[in-house]
Amino acid sequence: MKIPTVMERQGYTIIPCLDFDRHILEVLPLYLEALRSLDVPPPIVVMLTLEGVHGAVLGVSEEQLLFHRHPILQSVLELPEIIVEDYGTAQDYQRIVRPAFDALWNAGGFSASQYFNADGVWTGPRQ
């Protein structure tokens, strides 16, 4: 699957983290359910790769664009593989995808994704 990864805004190439996360977390359960219906046995490996991201910054907030601009140094950013050991719920898939999302945020200068709670469940932006 190929999704738009970057956009241009305020003179920056931006990876819109919220949209990226939402898209992956929306389609991953659908793809895994399709594999389950075809009797494909786990484990299943999911790989996420972002292309053309050299110099891009993470689009987290307007404030982040002003004060936290750490451009990604790679043109191709291969995120850690996601291993689905067994079919589960959307929340199960959120927990297993977190290391890949954290790696994206690491590449953008953050210690981890800010969109997960302590239990590893994706919450989106905190107000």
C-alpha positions as a LaTeX table, in Angstrom:
\begin{tabular}{lrrr}
\hline
Residue & $x$ (\AA) & $y$ (\AA) & $z$ (\AA) \\
\hline
Met1 & 0.00 & 0.00 & 0.00 \\
Lys2 & 1.34 & 3.43 & $-0.85$ \\
Ile3 & $-0.02$ & 6.46 & 0.99 \\
Pro4 & 1.02 & 10.10 & 0.70 \\
Thr5 & 3.66 & 10.58 & 3.35 \\
Val6 & 4.67 & 14.21 & 3.09 \\
Met7 & 3.11 & 17.58 & 2.43 \\
Glu8 & 4.47 & 21.08 & 1.98 \\
Arg9 & 3.55 & 23.76 & 4.50 \\
Gln10 & 5.14 & 27.00 & 5.66 \\
Gly11 & 8.20 & 26.23 & 3.56 \\
Tyr12 & 8.75 & 22.85 & 5.19 \\
Thr13 & 8.28 & 19.30 & 4.03 \\
Ile14 & 6.11 & 17.78 & 6.73 \\
Ile15 & 5.11 & 14.26 & 7.68 \\
Pro16 & 1.60 & 14.67 & 9.15 \\
Cys17 & 1.94 & 12.25 & 12.07 \\
Leu18 & $-1.71$ & 12.29 & 13.06 \\
Asp19 & $-2.94$ & 11.48 & 9.55 \\
Phe20 & $-0.21$ & 8.87 & 9.06 \\
Asp21 & $-1.05$ & 7.12 & 12.34 \\
Arg22 & $-4.79$ & 7.22 & 11.74 \\
His23 & $-4.43$ & 5.75 & 8.28 \\
Ile24 & $-2.20$ & 2.86 & 9.38 \\
Leu25 & $-4.36$ & 2.12 & 12.43 \\
Glu26 & $-7.50$ & 2.21 & 10.29 \\
Val27 & $-6.32$ & $-0.13$ & 7.53 \\
Leu28 & $-4.14$ & $-2.55$ & 9.50 \\
Pro29 & $-7.09$ & $-4.31$ & 11.19 \\
Leu30 & $-8.89$ & $-4.52$ & 7.82 \\
Tyr31 & $-5.90$ & $-6.15$ & 6.12 \\
Leu32 & $-5.36$ & $-8.54$ & 9.00 \\
Glu33 & $-9.03$ & $-9.49$ & 9.03 \\
Ala34 & $-8.81$ & $-10.20$ & 5.30 \\
Leu35 & $-5.81$ & $-12.46$ & 5.90 \\
Arg36 & $-7.66$ & $-14.21$ & 8.71 \\
Ser37 & $-10.68$ & $-14.81$ & 6.44 \\
Leu38 & $-8.29$ & $-16.39$ & 3.90 \\
Asp39 & $-6.98$ & $-18.69$ & 6.66 \\
Val40 & $-3.47$ & $-17.22$ & 6.51 \\
Pro41 & $-1.85$ & $-18.33$ & 9.75 \\
Pro42 & 0.20 & $-15.91$ & 11.86 \\
Pro43 & 2.85 & $-14.84$ & 12.47 \\
Ile44 & 2.57 & $-12.06$ & 9.91 \\
Val45 & 5.25 & $-9.44$ & 9.35 \\
Val46 & 4.21 & $-5.89$ & 8.47 \\
Met47 & 6.82 & $-3.47$ & 7.18 \\
Leu48 & 6.41 & 0.32 & 6.92 \\
Thr49 & 8.83 & 2.33 & 4.78 \\
Leu50 & 8.67 & 6.07 & 4.15 \\
Glu51 & 10.31 & 7.28 & 0.94 \\
Gly52 & 11.39 & 10.79 & 0.00 \\
Val53 & 11.51 & 12.07 & 3.57 \\
His54 & 15.04 & 13.51 & 3.72 \\
Gly55 & 14.79 & 16.93 & 5.35 \\
Ala56 & 11.16 & 16.46 & 6.37 \\
Val57 & 9.99 & 17.35 & 9.86 \\
Leu58 & 7.22 & 15.73 & 11.85 \\
Gly59 & 3.94 & 17.59 & 11.69 \\
Val60 & 2.80 & 17.42 & 15.27 \\
Ser61 & 1.61 & 20.98 & 16.02 \\
Glu62 & 2.08 & 24.57 & 14.90 \\
Glu63 & 4.25 & 25.17 & 17.98 \\
Gln64 & 6.43 & 22.23 & 17.02 \\
Leu65 & 7.12 & 23.82 & 13.64 \\
Leu66 & 8.36 & 26.94 & 15.39 \\
Phe67 & 10.50 & 25.34 & 18.10 \\
His68 & 11.16 & 21.67 & 17.35 \\
Arg69 & 12.48 & 21.26 & 13.85 \\
His70 & 14.66 & 18.18 & 13.62 \\
Pro71 & 14.76 & 17.15 & 9.99 \\
Ile72 & 14.87 & 13.49 & 9.12 \\
Leu73 & 18.31 & 12.58 & 7.79 \\
Gln74 & 17.37 & 9.59 & 5.62 \\
Ser75 & 15.71 & 9.70 & 2.22 \\
Val76 & 14.22 & 6.25 & 2.87 \\
Leu77 & 13.13 & 5.56 & 6.44 \\
Glu78 & 12.55 & 1.88 & 7.11 \\
Leu79 & 10.61 & 1.51 & 10.35 \\
Pro80 & 11.07 & $-1.59$ & 12.53 \\
Glu81 & 9.10 & $-4.61$ & 11.41 \\
Ile82 & 5.80 & $-5.29$ & 13.11 \\
Ile83 & 5.24 & $-8.93$ & 13.93 \\
Val84 & 1.64 & $-10.00$ & 14.39 \\
Glu85 & 1.97 & $-13.18$ & 16.45 \\
Asp86 & $-1.78$ & $-13.77$ & 16.54 \\
Tyr87 & $-4.94$ & $-12.11$ & 15.30 \\
Gly88 & $-6.51$ & $-9.77$ & 17.83 \\
Thr89 & $-8.34$ & $-6.52$ & 18.38 \\
Ala90 & $-7.64$ & $-3.03$ & 17.09 \\
Gln91 & $-6.09$ & $-2.22$ & 20.48 \\
Asp92 & $-3.81$ & $-5.27$ & 20.21 \\
Tyr93 & $-2.61$ & $-3.99$ & 16.85 \\
Gln94 & $-2.05$ & $-0.51$ & 18.29 \\
Arg95 & 0.26 & $-1.99$ & 20.91 \\
Ile96 & 2.33 & $-3.94$ & 18.40 \\
Val97 & 2.65 & $-1.05$ & 15.93 \\
Arg98 & 3.90 & 1.35 & 18.61 \\
Pro99 & 7.64 & 0.58 & 18.23 \\
Ala100 & 7.44 & 1.46 & 14.54 \\
Phe101 & 5.65 & 4.72 & 15.31 \\
Asp102 & 8.18 & 5.47 & 18.06 \\
Ala103 & 10.99 & 4.96 & 15.52 \\
Leu104 & 9.37 & 7.53 & 13.21 \\
Trp105 & 9.17 & 10.02 & 16.08 \\
Asn106 & 12.80 & 9.20 & 17.03 \\
Ala107 & 13.88 & 10.06 & 13.48 \\
Gly108 & 12.13 & 13.40 & 13.93 \\
Gly109 & 13.90 & 14.24 & 17.19 \\
Phe110 & 11.37 & 12.97 & 19.76 \\
Ser111 & 11.94 & 10.24 & 22.33 \\
Ala112 & 8.69 & 8.45 & 21.42 \\
Ser113 & 5.29 & 8.95 & 19.84 \\
Gln114 & 3.19 & 11.31 & 21.90 \\
Tyr115 & $-0.01$ & 9.66 & 20.74 \\
Phe116 & 0.07 & 6.55 & 22.96 \\
Asn117 & $-0.93$ & 6.16 & 26.60 \\
Ala118 & 1.02 & 4.19 & 29.22 \\
Asp119 & $-0.85$ & 0.99 & 28.23 \\
Gly120 & 0.34 & 1.28 & 24.62 \\
Val121 & $-3.09$ & 2.27 & 23.30 \\
Trp122 & $-3.18$ & 4.98 & 20.67 \\
Thr123 & $-5.03$ & 8.04 & 21.97 \\
Gly124 & $-4.17$ & 10.65 & 19.38 \\
Pro125 & $-3.14$ & 14.16 & 20.40 \\
Arg126 & $-3.60$ & 15.07 & 24.03 \\
Gln127 & $-5.36$ & 18.34 & 24.62 \\
\hline
\end{tabular}
